[in-house]
Each structure stands twice: as C-alpha cells, then as structure tokens.
Amino acid sequence: MGKNRVRHHVNPLSDRSEYSFNGFGNDRPIFVDIGADRGEFSAGLIANFGDTYNYIVLEIRQPLAQRLEERFAHHENVVVFAGDAVRNLRSLLLQSIVSDGARIATIYINFPDPWFKDRHHKRRVLCKRLLDDVRLWMPLDTEWVYQTDQKMLFDDTIELLQCEGFSRITFFDEPPHNIRTKWEKAKIVNGDRIYRMQFTLQS
Ligand SMILES: C[S@@+](CC[C@H](N)C(=O)[O-])C[C@H]1O[C@@H](n2cnc3c(N)ncnc32)[C@H](O)[C@@H]1O
C-alpha cells in the first residue's frame, strides 16, 4: 500500500483538554449525555423535558462534537463539550452543584465503546478512575443510567460497581423516556439484546 493510503488510527483519548464551566446560572436540574455521538438521545430528552432542565452533552470525537454544537446552537440550556468525559466531569458539574444549587437529574452513558482488551479497560467511560473521582464530590443519590448491547461489558461494569461498593443497581427493559437512537435501533434490527441498568453511588 502506498504511503499516502495508510490511515493512522487516532486515539481520541489522547486529547487531554480540560474544561471549566461556570454553570448555567440557574438551578434547573441537569441531564448529562456522555458519548452523545449525533445527539439523538439528548434531542429526545429536550423534546420530552424542554426548558425545565439544562443539558450537558459530551462527545470526545471533535468532528461529532462540532456537529453537536451546530445541532444545539439555538438552545440556551444546552452546552456541548468536546473532550473526555472522564477527565472533565468534575469541572463541568461542580459549579452547578455548589454555586447554582442544581441537581444532576441523570447521567446517561448510552452504548459506550466496549474497549474489549484487558489493557484497554482503563479507557472505558465508566471506570474505576471515574468512580473514585465522583464519589468525592457528587451527591451520592445522583441517578446514573447505563445501556449497552455488549453483555461482557455490562457484566464487567456490574462487577466494577459491586467491587467499589455500589449496590443500588436496578435493571430495566424499556428505553428511558422511550428514546431509541439510531444506534440502538440498528442493534435491535440485528437481533441484539439491550442491557440497561440504573444505579446511584450509594452503598
Ligand atoms: C457507540 S457511540 C454511542 C452513541 C450514543 N450514545 C447513542 O446511544 O446513540 C459511543 C460514543 O461515545 C463517545 N465516547 C467514547 N469515549 C468517550 C469519552 N471518554 N468521553 C466522551 N465521549 C466518549 C464516542 O466518540 C462515540 O461517539
């Protein structure tokens, strides 16, 4: 293959950008969509809940984040961040919790990248590093929702939560607020099962 046809794989996690966010300036509850891709899930939330909530949309891949910026540009209560959710969650949410007195309604991690190889587990969005961080500052009753079609990832994540002492896990079948993204629909057409859980950081 000629040199100019080699495509180098770029690991988006090498983006070490760190954000600070001064909050929305009001105490509306906040939905967080981690790994928003094309933003369909966030758009579904906005269609359901409109201006009664604020929305933080996170996507690590720059081109996708750019499109999300454009998609939600006319919504004052939506902010899009292009970067690693694990690295930035604290700085994006702390100000809203502390200064604005806002509640984090739900943090959605929908169909995260599975990172199958053992040595890549630390790249998973829901990882020990994130749990160790959030338990220091996030209200423990904050709701988290996790959805995936990857059984091994789902089982690993349950095990991680249990090892870290988080036992308030509930499993459910139907998509939250009846929002199914194209990603989920494609999995269902393929005959894949979707695994879903809700948890809090309480033991
Ligand atoms: C399989 S897609 C999920 C799409 C979407 N959540 C849905 O349900 O349709 C996973 C997305 O998560 C993003 N992502 C992966 N790791 C991330 C991280 N650490 N921070 C933010 N986004 C991440 C990927 O770039 C990708 O767009």
The ligand as an SDF file (V2000), in Angstrom:
LIG
                    3D

 27 29  0  0  0  0  0  0  0  0999 V2000
  -21.2780    3.8100   20.2880 C   0  0  0  0  0  0  0  0  0  0  0  0
  -21.3800    5.5070   20.3910 S   0  0  0  0  0  0  0  0  0  0  0  0
  -22.8660    5.7650   21.3520 C   0  0  0  0  0  0  0  0  0  0  0  0
  -23.8380    6.6700   20.7160 C   0  0  0  0  0  0  0  0  0  0  0  0
  -24.9370    7.2880   21.5410 C   0  0  0  0  0  0  0  0  0  0  0  0
  -24.6570    7.4110   22.9520 N   0  0  0  0  0  0  0  0  0  0  0  0
  -26.2110    6.5290   21.3300 C   0  0  0  0  0  0  0  0  0  0  0  0
  -26.7380    5.9630   22.2790 O   0  0  0  0  0  0  0  0  0  0  0  0
  -26.6940    6.5210   20.2030 O   0  0  0  0  0  0  0  0  0  0  0  0
  -20.1640    5.8950   21.6670 C   0  0  0  0  0  0  0  0  0  0  0  0
  -19.7910    7.3590   21.6500 C   0  0  0  0  0  0  0  0  0  0  0  0
  -19.0680    7.6890   22.8360 O   0  0  0  0  0  0  0  0  0  0  0  0
  -18.0080    8.5770   22.5140 C   0  0  0  0  0  0  0  0  0  0  0  0
  -17.0020    8.4780   23.5880 N   0  0  0  0  0  0  0  0  0  0  0  0
  -16.1900    7.4300   23.8360 C   0  0  0  0  0  0  0  0  0  0  0  0
  -15.4140    7.6670   24.9150 N   0  0  0  0  0  0  0  0  0  0  0  0
  -15.7560    8.9010   25.3710 C   0  0  0  0  0  0  0  0  0  0  0  0
  -15.3020    9.6990   26.4510 C   0  0  0  0  0  0  0  0  0  0  0  0
  -14.3370    9.2720   27.2860 N   0  0  0  0  0  0  0  0  0  0  0  0
  -15.8590   10.9260   26.6290 N   0  0  0  0  0  0  0  0  0  0  0  0
  -16.8370   11.3500   25.7830 C   0  0  0  0  0  0  0  0  0  0  0  0
  -17.3110   10.6370   24.7350 N   0  0  0  0  0  0  0  0  0  0  0  0
  -16.7840    9.4200   24.5320 C   0  0  0  0  0  0  0  0  0  0  0  0
  -17.5560    8.0710   21.1550 C   0  0  0  0  0  0  0  0  0  0  0  0
  -16.8110    9.0230   20.4310 O   0  0  0  0  0  0  0  0  0  0  0  0
  -18.8940    7.7210   20.4900 C   0  0  0  0  0  0  0  0  0  0  0  0
  -19.4440    8.8070   19.7900 O   0  0  0  0  0  0  0  0  0  0  0  0
  1  2  1  0
  2  3  1  0
  2 10  1  0
  3  4  1  0
  4  5  1  0
  5  6  1  0
  5  7  1  0
  7  8  2  0
  7  9  1  0
 10 11  1  0
 11 12  1  0
 11 26  1  0
 12 13  1  0
 13 14  1  0
 13 24  1  0
 14 15  1  0
 14 23  1  0
 15 16  2  0
 16 17  1  0
 17 18  1  0
 17 23  2  0
 18 19  1  0
 18 20  2  0
 20 21  1  0
 21 22  2  0
 22 23  1  0
 24 25  1  0
 24 26  1  0
 26 27  1  0
M  CHG  2   2   1   9  -1
M  END
$$$$
